[in-house]
Amino acid sequence: MDRRNIDLDRLPGLVPEVAVAAFPCPRCKLPLIDPDGLGWCKACGYCRSLEEGEQHAGKQEETPRPNQLTATGDAIGQTPRWVWITLAGIVLVTLAALAGGRYLTLSPFARAALSGGSIVVGVALMFIGQLIALVKIAPEDSSVTILDAVFPFRLYGLILKRLPNTSFAIYLAAWSLAAIMATNIFIGGIGHWLTYLPGGPNSPQKTRSTK
């Protein structure tokens, strides 16, 4: 709609018919009708409220939107420190296992020993982290018991709620799981222990018979 064609005479009660000279029209300098509200000039059709609305809309359109790269950078910058430490430890443990499996000359028994040892040590470290977390959380939550360290499903929920104060438990759990998985994937040999079972090629019975 052309604002010049607005006829306020046909809208009784909307604006007063009294022109206030203290507020002249910026175009023709004649008094505006309803200067505190609509701000309409009957002579040239100027409408201050419409003019201000268009200017406000133009400013909103000119506001630059953050690009995807900037948004990604902001998200990375807001990532908690314990997340980066956890990921760094996982990467280092995985690279160490990859290098060991690729560059070390290991016998089947040595591979089995490394893979089995990673499981034992990893589970022990996880349990130690869970025990320490249990000791820290117990004064705040009397419902936790020693069984929560053995079956830690509920315990890890409490640990996550108290981050970063309980981040050490996350470190030990994540790094231990990474060591167990990476050692068994890249070094392998865990199946070598099966050869020592009865009937296997390295079973005690067969070893005695070959002597």
N, C-alpha and C positions, 0 to 999 in steps of 0.2 A: 504494500500500500504506500502511495506517495504521501509523505507527511505534510506536503504543502496543501493537500486536499482535505486535511482534517478540519472539519467544521465544528468547533466546540459550542457554537450557538445551538446546535441540535442535541447537545448532551446536557440537559438541565441538571443542575446540582453537582456536576463533576468538577467544574472550576468556577471561581467567582468571576463576575464580569468587571470587577474593578481592576484597572491597570495600575500597577505600582511603578512610579517613575524612577524610583531609586534603583531599579533593575532593568536597564535598557537592553534591547535586543542587540547582540553583537554584530548583526548584519545591517539592520536598517536604523538602529539606535532608537526605535520607538519602544514604549513601555511593554514589558512582558505581562501576560495574563498568568496568574497563579505562579509567581516567581519562586516561591518556596517549594512548589511541587512539580507540576508539569513543565512550567517555564515555556509557554507557547506564545509566539508572536502572531497576532491576527493579521498583520499587514503582509509579512513575507513568508509566513508558514514555518518559521524556525521553531524547533522543539528541543529544548535543552536536555530533557530526560532521554530522548532518543539519541541525541548526539553523544551524551556521556556513555550510554549503553554501547554504542558502536565503538567508541574509543576503548572501553574496557574489554570488549570482545577481541579487538585487534591486539591489545597487549597480551592477552592470554594465548593467542595464536602465535605470537612472536617468541614466547618463552621456549627456549630450546629444550628438547627432551634428551635425557641421557642416552647415549648410544649403548649398544650391547656390550662393547668392550669396557666402557666405563662402569656399567652395572656389574659386569663380571669381576672387575678389579675391586670394586667396593665389597662384593660378597667375599672375595678371597681375603681382603684386609680385615673383615669382621670375623673370620674363622678363628675359633679359640686356639690358643697356643698348644694345648694338650693334644689336639687333633693332629697338628703338624709333627709333634714329637712322636706320636704313635705311628704315623705313616712313615716317618724317617726310619724308625727302628725296624718296621716290617720290611722296608726296601733293603736296608743293610743286611738283615738276616737272610733274606732271599738271595741277594747277590753273593753272599758268602757261601751258601749252600750250592749255588750254581757253579761258582768257581771251583769249589772242592770236588764236585762231581765231574767237572770237565777236565781239570788240570792235574788232579792227584791220581796216582796209580794205586788203586786199592784192591786188595783181595776180596773175595766174596764175604769172608768172615769180618774183615775190617768195615766193609759197607754195612753189614748187618749190625755190627757193634755201634757204629755211628748212628744209624737210624733208630735202633733200639734205645741207645743212650739219650738221643734227643727226646724221645717219648717220656722216658723216666724223668729226666731233668726238667723238661717242659711242664709236666704235670706237677712236679714238686714246686716249681716256681709259682705256678698258678695258685696252688694251695697256700703257699706262704703269703702271696698278695691278698688272698681272700681272708686269711686269718688276721692280717694287719688291719684290713678294712673292717672286719668284724669288731675288733677291739676299739676302733675309732668310732664306729656307729653305735655300739652298744649303749654308751651313756645317753644317747639321744633317743634310742628306740629300744625299750626294754623287751620287746617281743622277739628279738633276734637271739638265736641259740647257736651252739657249736655245730649243730646239724646244717645250719645255713652255710657254713664254710665247706661242708662236705657235699651238699646239694645246693649249689649257689644261685639257683635261678632267681629267687626272691632277693638275694643279697645283691646281685648285680643291678637290679632295679633301684635299690637304695643307693648303690655306688653312683649310678648315673645321675640321680637327683642331687648328689652332693659334689659334683664336679665343680671346679677343678681340684678341690681339696682331697679327693680320693683318686686322683688321676694315676697314682702309682699302681693301683690294682689293675687299671685298664692297660697300662704299659706292660706289666708282667703277663697278663692274660693274652694280649694281642701278640706280643713278641714271642711268647712260648708257643702259641698256636701256629704262628708263622714259621718258627724253627721246626716244629714237628712236621708240618706239611711240606716245607721246602726240602728238608733233609730226605724225607721219604720219596719225594718226587724226583729230585735231581741226583741224589746219591743212591737211594734205593737199597736193595739187599735185604730188606726185612724178611723176605720169604726164605732166606738162607736158613733161618732158625728151624724151618719145617723139616729140613733134611736131617735134623737130629732126633726127630720123633721115631718111635719104633717102626721099623720097616723102611726108613729112609736111608739114603746112601751113607750118611754120617752117623747113623744110630749106633749106640754102644755095642749092640749085638754084632753088627757087621764089622765094626772096628776090631772086636776081639777075634772074629773068625778069620780076618785077613792077617793077623799076627802069627 
